[in-house]
Amino acid sequence: MEDFEEEENDGGASFRRYRTIDLVIWTIIAAVMEAVVTLAASKWFLGEIYFLSSTIAIVSIVMMRWDGFAAIQAVVGGAVYVLCIEGRFDIKQLVIYCVGNCFMLLGLIMLKAIGKEKVRQKFVLTGVYAVTMYVLAQVGRGVVSMVFYGEAPSTIIGFISTDVITLLFTFVVVLISRVPDGIFEDQKHYIIRTDSERRKADGEDYL
């Protein structure tokens, strides 16, 4: 950890490299999961108005880990969703979902106001965070639809009502992500915490 901190003080090369690799991995996860979940749901709900997307859950987790860098997964997830639903990159839908998904970045206000650790540790706060991210995404898509394409305000209700299964999916996935150590946790905090635990364990072994 000392070497890690020295490198960070010298420009943060080590930490930035770790962050870049992690974000690339999560971007791939976001794209693959969105494709699999969306295509599967299109078969499960054949002829129905309901849709299922994994992007909100992934963005919720990545935002906890890396703050605003979650915009990457928000845009990628939105693009993959549109491709799977439309069968092509429809410009209008791309704008609605990619830009609308970025409204989830407003969830940072909650994380900063309450504190990431409290949100991570408290079951109820984690659930509220997941629901908040869902609402922000749907409101964002609705607002973009109104501003760019003159859709009626009821569009927001349409997004929410046809995506309720995504809410349940997001709620469950985000809560489950609390179980594996370090997944649903700010990564700077995770590195410091695990290093501290390792040092303490080494000290006890020495004694």
C-alpha atoms as an extended CHARMM CRD file, in Angstrom:
* protein
*
       207  EXT
         1         1  MET       CA              0.0000000000        0.0000000000        0.0000000000  PROA      1               0.0000000000
         2         2  GLU       CA              2.9210000000        2.3510000000        0.7130000000  PROA      2               0.0000000000
         3         3  ASP       CA              4.1730000000        1.8530000000       -2.8390000000  PROA      3               0.0000000000
         4         4  PHE       CA              0.6420000000        2.3750000000       -4.1090000000  PROA      4               0.0000000000
         5         5  GLU       CA              0.3380000000        5.6650000000       -2.1870000000  PROA      5               0.0000000000
         6         6  GLU       CA              3.7370000000        6.8410000000       -3.3920000000  PROA      6               0.0000000000
         7         7  GLU       CA              2.7400000000        6.2330000000       -6.9980000000  PROA      7               0.0000000000
         8         8  GLU       CA             -0.5640000000        8.0390000000       -6.4080000000  PROA      8               0.0000000000
         9         9  ASN       CA              1.2750000000       11.0360000000       -4.9420000000  PROA      9               0.0000000000
        10        10  ASP       CA              3.5620000000       11.0560000000       -7.9940000000  PROA      10              0.0000000000
        11        11  GLY       CA              0.6340000000       11.4230000000      -10.3530000000  PROA      11              0.0000000000
        12        12  GLY       CA             -1.7320000000        8.6380000000       -9.4490000000  PROA      12              0.0000000000
        13        13  ALA       CA             -0.5270000000        6.3700000000      -12.2680000000  PROA      13              0.0000000000
        14        14  SER       CA             -1.1730000000        3.1400000000      -10.3820000000  PROA      14              0.0000000000
        15        15  PHE       CA             -4.6280000000        4.1460000000       -9.1920000000  PROA      15              0.0000000000
        16        16  ARG       CA             -5.6480000000        5.5070000000      -12.5920000000  PROA      16              0.0000000000
        17        17  ARG       CA             -4.5140000000        2.2800000000      -14.2270000000  PROA      17              0.0000000000
        18        18  TYR       CA             -6.5800000000        0.2530000000      -11.7710000000  PROA      18              0.0000000000
        19        19  ARG       CA             -9.5740000000        2.5130000000      -12.3360000000  PROA      19              0.0000000000
        20        20  THR       CA             -9.2740000000        2.2910000000      -16.1240000000  PROA      20              0.0000000000
        21        21  ILE       CA             -9.0820000000       -1.4970000000      -16.0950000000  PROA      21              0.0000000000
        22        22  ASP       CA            -12.0270000000       -1.7280000000      -13.7110000000  PROA      22              0.0000000000
        23        23  LEU       CA            -14.1440000000        0.6430000000      -15.8060000000  PROA      23              0.0000000000
        24        24  VAL       CA            -13.3560000000       -1.2990000000      -18.9830000000  PROA      24              0.0000000000
        25        25  ILE       CA            -14.4390000000       -4.5230000000      -17.2760000000  PROA      25              0.0000000000
        26        26  TRP       CA            -17.6680000000       -2.9640000000      -16.0210000000  PROA      26              0.0000000000
        27        27  THR       CA            -18.3690000000       -1.4790000000      -19.4460000000  PROA      27              0.0000000000
        28        28  ILE       CA            -18.0750000000       -4.9240000000      -21.0070000000  PROA      28              0.0000000000
        29        29  ILE       CA            -20.3110000000       -6.3400000000      -18.2740000000  PROA      29              0.0000000000
        30        30  ALA       CA            -22.8460000000       -3.5600000000      -18.9170000000  PROA      30              0.0000000000
        31        31  ALA       CA            -22.9260000000       -4.2280000000      -22.6680000000  PROA      31              0.0000000000
        32        32  VAL       CA            -23.1060000000       -8.0230000000      -22.4050000000  PROA      32              0.0000000000
        33        33  MET       CA            -25.6910000000       -8.0650000000      -19.6040000000  PROA      33              0.0000000000
        34        34  GLU       CA            -27.8740000000       -5.5170000000      -21.3670000000  PROA      34              0.0000000000
        35        35  ALA       CA            -27.8250000000       -7.5380000000      -24.5780000000  PROA      35              0.0000000000
        36        36  VAL       CA            -28.5670000000      -10.8430000000      -22.8410000000  PROA      36              0.0000000000
        37        37  VAL       CA            -31.2420000000       -9.4980000000      -20.4830000000  PROA      37              0.0000000000
        38        38  THR       CA            -33.0080000000       -7.3460000000      -23.0860000000  PROA      38              0.0000000000
        39        39  LEU       CA            -33.0900000000      -10.0410000000      -25.7670000000  PROA      39              0.0000000000
        40        40  ALA       CA            -34.2460000000      -12.6510000000      -23.2600000000  PROA      40              0.0000000000
        41        41  ALA       CA            -36.9580000000      -10.3340000000      -21.9300000000  PROA      41              0.0000000000
        42        42  SER       CA            -38.2130000000       -9.6620000000      -25.4660000000  PROA      42              0.0000000000
        43        43  LYS       CA            -38.9770000000      -13.3720000000      -25.6840000000  PROA      43              0.0000000000
        44        44  TRP       CA            -40.3480000000      -13.7010000000      -22.1570000000  PROA      44              0.0000000000
        45        45  PHE       CA            -42.7670000000      -10.7870000000      -22.6100000000  PROA      45              0.0000000000
        46        46  LEU       CA            -43.6090000000      -11.4370000000      -26.2520000000  PROA      46              0.0000000000
        47        47  GLY       CA            -46.5410000000       -9.2730000000      -27.2260000000  PROA      47              0.0000000000
        48        48  GLU       CA            -46.4750000000       -7.4000000000      -23.9020000000  PROA      48              0.0000000000
        49        49  ILE       CA            -45.5940000000       -3.7580000000      -23.2480000000  PROA      49              0.0000000000
        50        50  TYR       CA            -43.1100000000       -4.5980000000      -20.4980000000  PROA      50              0.0000000000
        51        51  PHE       CA            -39.3600000000       -4.2850000000      -20.9120000000  PROA      51              0.0000000000
        52        52  LEU       CA            -36.3580000000       -5.3150000000      -18.8300000000  PROA      52              0.0000000000
        53        53  SER       CA            -32.9750000000       -3.6100000000      -18.7010000000  PROA      53              0.0000000000
        54        54  SER       CA            -29.8770000000       -4.2200000000      -16.5680000000  PROA      54              0.0000000000
        55        55  THR       CA            -28.2500000000       -0.8400000000      -17.1840000000  PROA      55              0.0000000000
        56        56  ILE       CA            -29.7090000000        0.9680000000      -14.1670000000  PROA      56              0.0000000000
        57        57  ALA       CA            -28.4320000000       -1.7460000000      -11.8270000000  PROA      57              0.0000000000
        58        58  ILE       CA            -24.9460000000       -1.6740000000      -13.3630000000  PROA      58              0.0000000000
        59        59  VAL       CA            -24.7570000000        2.1200000000      -13.2880000000  PROA      59              0.0000000000
        60        60  SER       CA            -25.8620000000        2.1000000000       -9.6460000000  PROA      60              0.0000000000
        61        61  ILE       CA            -22.9810000000       -0.2020000000       -8.7380000000  PROA      61              0.0000000000
        62        62  VAL       CA            -20.3590000000        1.6010000000      -10.8320000000  PROA      62              0.0000000000
        63        63  MET       CA            -21.4070000000        4.9720000000       -9.4410000000  PROA      63              0.0000000000
        64        64  MET       CA            -20.8180000000        3.6700000000       -5.9420000000  PROA      64              0.0000000000
        65        65  ARG       CA            -17.3600000000        2.5210000000       -7.0730000000  PROA      65              0.0000000000
        66        66  TRP       CA            -16.2870000000        5.4270000000       -9.3010000000  PROA      66              0.0000000000
        67        67  ASP       CA            -18.7460000000        8.3310000000       -9.0170000000  PROA      67              0.0000000000
        68        68  GLY       CA            -19.3970000000       10.1530000000      -12.3120000000  PROA      68              0.0000000000
        69        69  PHE       CA            -17.4150000000        7.6900000000      -14.4130000000  PROA      69              0.0000000000
        70        70  ALA       CA            -20.6430000000        5.6360000000      -14.3560000000  PROA      70              0.0000000000
        71        71  ALA       CA            -21.7520000000        7.8480000000      -17.2640000000  PROA      71              0.0000000000
        72        72  ILE       CA            -19.7530000000        5.5070000000      -19.5040000000  PROA      72              0.0000000000
        73        73  GLN       CA            -21.9040000000        2.5100000000      -18.6020000000  PROA      73              0.0000000000
        74        74  ALA       CA            -25.0420000000        4.6600000000      -18.7590000000  PROA      74              0.0000000000
        75        75  VAL       CA            -24.3670000000        5.5820000000      -22.3900000000  PROA      75              0.0000000000
        76        76  VAL       CA            -23.1300000000        2.1470000000      -23.4660000000  PROA      76              0.0000000000
        77        77  GLY       CA            -26.0560000000        0.4110000000      -21.7810000000  PROA      77              0.0000000000
        78        78  GLY       CA            -28.5230000000        2.7910000000      -23.4160000000  PROA      78              0.0000000000
        79        79  ALA       CA            -27.0140000000        2.2210000000      -26.8500000000  PROA      79              0.0000000000
        80        80  VAL       CA            -27.0700000000       -1.5740000000      -26.5140000000  PROA      80              0.0000000000
        81        81  TYR       CA            -30.6620000000       -1.4660000000      -25.2420000000  PROA      81              0.0000000000
        82        82  VAL       CA            -31.7990000000        0.5410000000      -28.2710000000  PROA      82              0.0000000000
        83        83  LEU       CA            -29.9540000000       -1.7840000000      -30.6450000000  PROA      83              0.0000000000
        84        84  CYS       CA            -31.5780000000       -4.8520000000      -29.0790000000  PROA      84              0.0000000000
        85        85  ILE       CA            -35.0830000000       -3.3500000000      -28.9950000000  PROA      85              0.0000000000
        86        86  GLU       CA            -35.0500000000       -1.5670000000      -32.3530000000  PROA      86              0.0000000000
        87        87  GLY       CA            -32.7040000000       -3.9230000000      -34.2060000000  PROA      87              0.0000000000
        88        88  ARG       CA            -30.7490000000       -0.8500000000      -35.3230000000  PROA      88              0.0000000000
        89        89  PHE       CA            -29.2730000000        2.3380000000      -33.9000000000  PROA      89              0.0000000000
        90        90  ASP       CA            -32.3140000000        4.6020000000      -34.0820000000  PROA      90              0.0000000000
        91        91  ILE       CA            -31.0250000000        8.1560000000      -33.5200000000  PROA      91              0.0000000000
        92        92  LYS       CA            -34.1030000000        9.3590000000      -31.6550000000  PROA      92              0.0000000000
        93        93  GLN       CA            -34.0870000000        6.4100000000      -29.2670000000  PROA      93              0.0000000000
        94        94  LEU       CA            -30.3230000000        6.6740000000      -28.8200000000  PROA      94              0.0000000000
        95        95  VAL       CA            -30.6490000000       10.2730000000      -27.6750000000  PROA      95              0.0000000000
        96        96  ILE       CA            -33.5300000000        9.4250000000      -25.3400000000  PROA      96              0.0000000000
        97        97  TYR       CA            -31.8210000000        6.4760000000      -23.6620000000  PROA      97              0.0000000000
        98        98  CYS       CA            -28.1710000000        7.5370000000      -23.7280000000  PROA      98              0.0000000000
        99        99  VAL       CA            -28.7740000000       11.1120000000      -22.5890000000  PROA      99              0.0000000000
       100       100  GLY       CA            -31.6980000000       10.1570000000      -20.3640000000  PROA      100             0.0000000000
       101       101  ASN       CA            -29.6430000000        7.5060000000      -18.5900000000  PROA      101             0.0000000000
       102       102  CYS       CA            -27.0890000000       10.1590000000      -17.6680000000  PROA      102             0.0000000000
       103       103  PHE       CA            -29.6990000000       11.7480000000      -15.3900000000  PROA      103             0.0000000000
       104       104  MET       CA            -28.7490000000        8.9280000000      -13.0140000000  PROA      104             0.0000000000
       105       105  LEU       CA            -25.5950000000       10.8980000000      -12.2530000000  PROA      105             0.0000000000
       106       106  LEU       CA            -27.8280000000       13.0780000000      -10.0780000000  PROA      106             0.0000000000
       107       107  GLY       CA            -27.7700000000       10.1020000000       -7.7270000000  PROA      107             0.0000000000
       108       108  LEU       CA            -24.3320000000       11.3560000000       -6.6950000000  PROA      108             0.0000000000
       109       109  ILE       CA            -26.1340000000       14.0480000000       -4.7180000000  PROA      109             0.0000000000
       110       110  MET       CA            -27.6640000000       11.3570000000       -2.5230000000  PROA      110             0.0000000000
       111       111  LEU       CA            -24.3580000000        9.5140000000       -2.1480000000  PROA      111             0.0000000000
       112       112  LYS       CA            -22.5330000000       12.6980000000       -1.1700000000  PROA      112             0.0000000000
       113       113  ALA       CA            -25.2720000000       13.9680000000        1.1310000000  PROA      113             0.0000000000
       114       114  ILE       CA            -25.7830000000       10.7270000000        3.0540000000  PROA      114             0.0000000000
       115       115  GLY       CA            -22.3220000000        9.2470000000        2.5980000000  PROA      115             0.0000000000
       116       116  LYS       CA            -21.3920000000        6.2390000000        0.5020000000  PROA      116             0.0000000000
       117       117  GLU       CA            -20.5900000000        4.0880000000        3.5140000000  PROA      117             0.0000000000
       118       118  LYS       CA            -23.9910000000        4.6380000000        5.0730000000  PROA      118             0.0000000000
       119       119  VAL       CA            -25.7230000000        3.8240000000        1.7950000000  PROA      119             0.0000000000
       120       120  ARG       CA            -23.5600000000        0.7110000000        1.4190000000  PROA      120             0.0000000000
       121       121  GLN       CA            -24.0250000000       -0.5700000000        4.9530000000  PROA      121             0.0000000000
       122       122  LYS       CA            -27.7170000000        0.1670000000        5.5270000000  PROA      122             0.0000000000
       123       123  PHE       CA            -30.1250000000       -2.1910000000        3.7760000000  PROA      123             0.0000000000
       124       124  VAL       CA            -32.9010000000        0.4080000000        3.6490000000  PROA      124             0.0000000000
       125       125  LEU       CA            -30.6270000000        3.1420000000        2.2710000000  PROA      125             0.0000000000
       126       126  THR       CA            -29.2920000000        0.7950000000       -0.3890000000  PROA      126             0.0000000000
       127       127  GLY       CA            -32.8580000000        0.0430000000       -1.4260000000  PROA      127             0.0000000000
       128       128  VAL       CA            -33.7710000000        3.7310000000       -1.5030000000  PROA      128             0.0000000000
       129       129  TYR       CA            -30.6620000000        4.4090000000       -3.5980000000  PROA      129             0.0000000000
       130       130  ALA       CA            -31.6490000000        1.7220000000       -6.1260000000  PROA      130             0.0000000000
       131       131  VAL       CA            -35.1900000000        3.0950000000       -6.4190000000  PROA      131             0.0000000000
       132       132  THR       CA            -33.8490000000        6.6440000000       -6.7420000000  PROA      132             0.0000000000
       133       133  MET       CA            -31.5710000000        5.6120000000       -9.6040000000  PROA      133             0.0000000000
       134       134  TYR       CA            -34.5090000000        3.9630000000      -11.3550000000  PROA      134             0.0000000000
       135       135  VAL       CA            -36.6820000000        7.0610000000      -11.0200000000  PROA      135             0.0000000000
       136       136  LEU       CA            -33.8800000000        9.3350000000      -12.2200000000  PROA      136             0.0000000000
       137       137  ALA       CA            -33.3640000000        7.2030000000      -15.3180000000  PROA      137             0.0000000000
       138       138  GLN       CA            -37.0630000000        7.1940000000      -16.2070000000  PROA      138             0.0000000000
       139       139  VAL       CA            -37.4950000000       10.8980000000      -15.5380000000  PROA      139             0.0000000000
       140       140  GLY       CA            -34.3620000000       11.5930000000      -17.5790000000  PROA      140             0.0000000000
       141       141  ARG       CA            -35.6700000000        9.6530000000      -20.5510000000  PROA      141             0.0000000000
       142       142  GLY       CA            -39.0260000000       11.3890000000      -20.2680000000  PROA      142             0.0000000000
       143       143  VAL       CA            -37.4740000000       14.8510000000      -20.0270000000  PROA      143             0.0000000000
       144       144  VAL       CA            -35.2420000000       14.2190000000      -23.0450000000  PROA      144             0.0000000000
       145       145  SER       CA            -38.2830000000       13.0020000000      -24.9980000000  PROA      145             0.0000000000
       146       146  MET       CA            -40.1600000000       16.2030000000      -24.1480000000  PROA      146             0.0000000000
       147       147  VAL       CA            -37.2840000000       18.6240000000      -24.7660000000  PROA      147             0.0000000000
       148       148  PHE       CA            -35.8970000000       17.1110000000      -27.9510000000  PROA      148             0.0000000000
       149       149  TYR       CA            -38.9970000000       15.5920000000      -29.5160000000  PROA      149             0.0000000000
       150       150  GLY       CA            -41.9400000000       17.5040000000      -28.0590000000  PROA      150             0.0000000000
       151       151  GLU       CA            -43.4600000000       14.5040000000      -26.3190000000  PROA      151             0.0000000000
       152       152  ALA       CA            -46.1740000000       15.0760000000      -23.6900000000  PROA      152             0.0000000000
       153       153  PRO       CA            -45.3070000000       15.0230000000      -19.9380000000  PROA      153             0.0000000000
       154       154  SER       CA            -47.2230000000       11.7530000000      -19.6940000000  PROA      154             0.0000000000
       155       155  THR       CA            -44.2530000000       10.1910000000      -21.4750000000  PROA      155             0.0000000000
       156       156  ILE       CA            -42.5110000000        9.9540000000      -18.0890000000  PROA      156             0.0000000000
       157       157  ILE       CA            -45.3900000000        7.8880000000      -16.7230000000  PROA      157             0.0000000000
       158       158  GLY       CA            -45.1480000000        5.7090000000      -19.8190000000  PROA      158             0.0000000000
       159       159  PHE       CA            -41.4770000000        4.9850000000      -19.1980000000  PROA      159             0.0000000000
       160       160  ILE       CA            -42.1130000000        4.1510000000      -15.5320000000  PROA      160             0.0000000000
       161       161  SER       CA            -45.1720000000        1.9670000000      -16.1390000000  PROA      161             0.0000000000
       162       162  THR       CA            -43.5790000000       -0.1630000000      -18.8770000000  PROA      162             0.0000000000
       163       163  ASP       CA            -40.3140000000       -0.5950000000      -16.9870000000  PROA      163             0.0000000000
       164       164  VAL       CA            -41.5100000000       -1.6880000000      -13.5310000000  PROA      164             0.0000000000
       165       165  ILE       CA            -39.8530000000       -5.0860000000      -13.9530000000  PROA      165             0.0000000000
       166       166  THR       CA            -36.5550000000       -3.2470000000      -14.3840000000  PROA      166             0.0000000000
       167       167  LEU       CA            -37.1990000000       -1.5860000000      -11.0140000000  PROA      167             0.0000000000
       168       168  LEU       CA            -37.5000000000       -4.9770000000       -9.3260000000  PROA      168             0.0000000000
       169       169  PHE       CA            -34.4270000000       -6.2510000000      -11.1600000000  PROA      169             0.0000000000
       170       170  THR       CA            -32.4090000000       -3.1830000000      -10.1570000000  PROA      170             0.0000000000
       171       171  PHE       CA            -33.5460000000       -3.4060000000       -6.5390000000  PROA      171             0.0000000000
       172       172  VAL       CA            -32.5640000000       -7.0690000000       -6.2150000000  PROA      172             0.0000000000
       173       173  VAL       CA            -29.2350000000       -6.8280000000       -8.0770000000  PROA      173             0.0000000000
       174       174  VAL       CA            -28.0480000000       -3.7720000000       -6.1470000000  PROA      174             0.0000000000
       175       175  LEU       CA            -28.9390000000       -5.3810000000       -2.8260000000  PROA      175             0.0000000000
       176       176  ILE       CA            -27.1710000000       -8.6140000000       -3.7880000000  PROA      176             0.0000000000
       177       177  SER       CA            -24.0880000000       -6.6430000000       -4.8420000000  PROA      177             0.0000000000
       178       178  ARG       CA            -23.6190000000       -5.6910000000       -1.1870000000  PROA      178             0.0000000000
       179       179  VAL       CA            -22.7440000000       -9.2980000000       -0.3340000000  PROA      179             0.0000000000
       180       180  PRO       CA            -19.4120000000       -9.8550000000       -2.1810000000  PROA      180             0.0000000000
       181       181  ASP       CA            -16.6810000000       -7.8740000000       -0.4650000000  PROA      181             0.0000000000
       182       182  GLY       CA            -15.7250000000       -4.6870000000       -2.3020000000  PROA      182             0.0000000000
       183       183  ILE       CA            -18.2400000000       -4.8250000000       -5.1560000000  PROA      183             0.0000000000
       184       184  PHE       CA            -20.6820000000       -2.2000000000       -3.9040000000  PROA      184             0.0000000000
       185       185  GLU       CA            -18.0790000000        0.0800000000       -2.3450000000  PROA      185             0.0000000000
       186       186  ASP       CA            -16.1050000000        3.1860000000       -3.2090000000  PROA      186             0.0000000000
       187       187  GLN       CA            -12.8320000000        1.7770000000       -4.4990000000  PROA      187             0.0000000000
       188       188  LYS       CA            -10.5420000000        4.2310000000       -2.7400000000  PROA      188             0.0000000000
       189       189  HSD       CA            -12.2450000000        3.3100000000        0.5110000000  PROA      189             0.0000000000
       190       190  TYR       CA            -12.0160000000       -0.3750000000       -0.3610000000  PROA      190             0.0000000000
       191       191  ILE       CA             -8.2650000000       -0.2190000000       -1.0010000000  PROA      191             0.0000000000
       192       192  ILE       CA             -7.6140000000        1.6870000000        2.2240000000  PROA      192             0.0000000000
       193       193  ARG       CA             -9.8910000000       -0.6120000000        4.2370000000  PROA      193             0.0000000000
       194       194  THR       CA             -8.4200000000       -3.8650000000        2.9630000000  PROA      194             0.0000000000
       195       195  ASP       CA             -4.8670000000       -2.5880000000        3.4130000000  PROA      195             0.0000000000
       196       196  SER       CA             -5.6660000000       -1.5910000000        6.9880000000  PROA      196             0.0000000000
       197       197  GLU       CA             -7.1720000000       -5.0150000000        7.6670000000  PROA      197             0.0000000000
       198       198  ARG       CA             -4.1180000000       -6.7160000000        6.1700000000  PROA      198             0.0000000000
       199       199  ARG       CA             -1.7330000000       -4.6460000000        8.2860000000  PROA      199             0.0000000000
       200       200  LYS       CA             -3.7330000000       -5.4280000000       11.4050000000  PROA      200             0.0000000000
       201       201  ALA       CA             -3.7180000000       -9.1480000000       10.5920000000  PROA      201             0.0000000000
       202       202  ASP       CA              0.0390000000       -9.0780000000        9.9310000000  PROA      202             0.0000000000
       203       203  GLY       CA              0.5810000000       -7.3430000000       13.2670000000  PROA      203             0.0000000000
       204       204  GLU       CA             -1.4770000000       -9.9150000000       15.1580000000  PROA      204             0.0000000000
       205       205  ASP       CA              0.4170000000      -12.7560000000       13.4470000000  PROA      205             0.0000000000
       206       206  TYR       CA              3.7140000000      -11.1400000000       14.4190000000  PROA      206             0.0000000000
       207       207  LEU       CA              2.6320000000      -10.9100000000       18.0550000000  PROA      207             0.0000000000
